[in-house]
Amino acid sequence: MDCQRENLLSCNAGIYIHIPFCIQKCPYCDFYSISDLALKQGFVTALIKELKLRSNPALKVDTIYLGGGTPSLLTCEEIDIILEATAKNFSLMKNTQITMEVNPGTIISLEKSPCAIISSNRYLSNIHTLGVNRLSIGAQSFQDAKLHFLKRIHSADAARKIIADARDAGFNDIGIDLIYGVPEESEQSWLDDLDSALQYSPEHLSCYMLSYEPDTPMFDAYRKGLIIPLDEETISSMFRLTSTHLVSRGFCHYEISNFAATSRHQATVQHQSRHNKKYWQMVPYLGFGPSAHSYDGERVRSWNVKNVREYIAILDHEKLPVSEKEVLTHEQRLMEMLMVGLRTDKGIDIYDFEQKSGSKFEIRFEKALDEIGKRGWGEIDNKRFILTLEGRLFMDTITRWFVETMDA
Ligand code: SF4
C-alpha cells in the first residue's frame, strides 16, 4: 500500500513519545530537554493522561518510537507503564517496531543513572522483554577525545560495552548513531569511528554531520571564534566517504544520514527505521510529550507545548497540551512532498506529484532540472526523480530551486 495516498484511518500510523530529560545538555543539541529529573514522575503521569485523552482504539499503529531527550533515563517500570498505556489506547499491530533511544552514559555510568540498582545487561534484557525490539544507541564516537569535545557523558568503553550488552540481551535490530565533522577531525579518524561501529555488525547506522544550530552553546562558541569548524571541502569529502565506505560494506544509503544493513539480511527494508520513514513519506504520526509533533497524513500538523512544567499543569486539568496547529495549504503539501522526497533513495514520486498538482513535473521544474542535470546532481529513473550522492551534498540549493519554482 502506498501510504502517501491513504488517510489517517486506512494507513498504519506511528507513535512518537518524547522523553524530555537529559543528565546534562550537549552543547550542539537543539532538541527540547531539561536536566531536572525531579519532574520525571510527574511527567510520566501526565504522559499517561495524554495517551488516554487522545485514545483511538481504531487507529492501527505499527511503530512506536521512544525518543528524546534520553528515554534510557526511564526505569523499566516506567517504560512498562508507558508501553502498556500505548497498547491500551491504540490498536498495535502484531509486528509493531518499538524503538528506544539509548544513551550509554545513563546505563553504564551507574552512579548517574536512575537505573543504578540494576546492571546494564539486566536493564537491556528487561526492556527487551517489555517489547522494545529495536535500539538506537547514541554512541556518537568510539574515541574519548571526540566524546569529550561533544561533552557526552559516556566514554568510548561505555559505548562499546552497551552495544555488546544489547546483543547479549537479545536485540537483533541495533542502530548506532555517530557524529562526524568535529573541528580538526581527519578523514582517517572518522573512518576509524565507522570501522569501530562496523565491528558490532549493526543493522542500522545514522551518521550525522555536526551542525551549528542557533541558540546552542556550540553555535555561540563558533560565533565568538572559539571553535573553528571544519572546512566545507573536508566535510563534503567525509560525506562521500561515509556513503562509499558503508555501501561497499553492504549497507543501503536510504536517507541522507541513514544506512540500513543489506547483505546479512536479504530484506534491507526490514532494518530501515520504519518510524522515521513515516516522516519522510508523509504518513500519519502522533507525537506525545512536550514539544512532540503530530501529523494527520493529510493537512493538519500540530505540536505540543515545549515546557515540561506547563505540559504537566495542562494535563493536570485534563486538557490537551497542544501549543499550535497548522493547516497546510495544497501548495505547502506539494512542497513538503518534494522536500521529503529529495532526502531519500526513493526520491520524488513524479506520478504522485502530477496527480496531486495537476501539472507536469518536467515542465514545471524544467529550469531547475536542467541545472541539476548539468551538474550531475540528480536524474529521473522510472518516474522518480532521485538525487545522486553528489546532489545530496547540495540538497539545500536544490530545495531552494524547487521552492522558487513553486512560488513563481
Ligand atoms: S543526550 Fe541527546 S537529547 Fe540530550 S542533550 Fe545530548 S544530544 Fe541532546
Residues whose N, C-alpha, C, O or C-beta is under 5 A from the ligand:
A	BS01	SF4	C22 Q24 K25 C26 C29 F31 S33 G68 G69
